[in-house]
Amino acid sequence: MYTIVIALYNLLDLISWIIVIKSFLTWFPNETTEKIYNVLSILTEPIEAPIRSITYKYMTGPVDFTPMVAIILIMIVKNLLIRFL
């Protein structure tokens, strides 16, 4: 059980870093990063899509806060995992 919780904790940490890297890539529109961005988008879309559907109802504007909300939720789940142990 301990190993599963540690593996899940590390997976959530990896997903949060992928979200951060994907967010930074949006600042540099470039032909070479397009493939990397598409792969990262495929990996993070299952997490960000439900959050984006909720946040677009309440926030309008050019800034997408979905990555920040996703990382905060991942941090909460990671803290709950630590307390579970």
N, C-alpha and C positions, 0 to 999 in steps of 0.2 A: 504494500500500500504506500509506503514511504517513497519508493522508487517512482511510482506512478504520479504522485503529487509533485515530486521534483521535476520529472519530465514535463508535466503540464506547466509548471512554473517557468521552466526554460523555454517552452514553446510560446507561451504568452510574452515572454521577454523578447524573443525573436520576432514575433508578429509586431510588437510595438516599435522595434527598430526598423522593420520593413515599412511601416506607416510613416515614420520620420523620414526615411530616405526617399520614399515616394513623394512626400510633401516638399522636400528640398528640390527634387528634380523638376517640380512645376515652375520653379524660378528660372530655370535654364532651358528654354525650348530649343531643342537641337535635334538634328537628324540622327546623331549617333546614340542618343539616350532614349529614342523613341521605343526601341525594342525592349530596353531595360524597363522603361516605364510601363509598357504594356504587360510585361510579366509580373511586375510588382502590383499592378492594378488588378490583375486576375487573382493574385494571392490575397489581397486585402478587401476586395469587393464584397465577399460574403459578410464581413464584419461591418464595413462602412455603409452598405446599401440600406439596412434597416434604420441605422442612425440618421442617414441623410434624408430618408423619407419623413422622419419625425422633425428634424431640424429645419427643413425647408418650409414646413407649415408655419413656423414661428419667426424665422429669420430670413429676411430678403436682403439681397445686396451681393456685391461681388466677392465677398470673403466667405470661404467654406470652412466652417468650424468643425466639420465632421471628424477630421483626423485628431483634433484636440479632445473631442468628446470620447472618441474611441480609445485613445490612450488613457484618459482618466478612468474609463470603465475597466480597462485591462488592469490598471493599477489597483483598483478596488478588488477585482477578482484575485489578483496576486496576493493582496493582503489577507483576504479571506482564506486563501490556501495555506498561508503561513499560520494563521490562527487555527486552522483545522488540524494541523500537525500538533 
